[in-house]
Amino acid sequence: MKGAQDRDRRADVAGLLANGMKVALEAQRMLMTDDGGRVRHRDYARQGVVDA
């Protein structure tokens, strides 16, 4: 069972570059804490996605 902070992410904009790299772009309306950003980054990294 996955924990609350261990989940697949769905990007606002997702893409696949010609070299095969997966990218995710996120737009934030509300301020995100550093801890929240690290958790989100870790979740994307686990999926092999570069986030920005």
C-alpha angles and dihedrals in degrees: 000000000000120000122237091262096042106077144120113270128220112210125219086231123013129184145173117223123217089256091057096256114145115220133190126197119198128196116200124204094180131047112268122211121236089247091052091050092050092050091049091047091049092050092051092045089053087057092049092250126138109221130204 
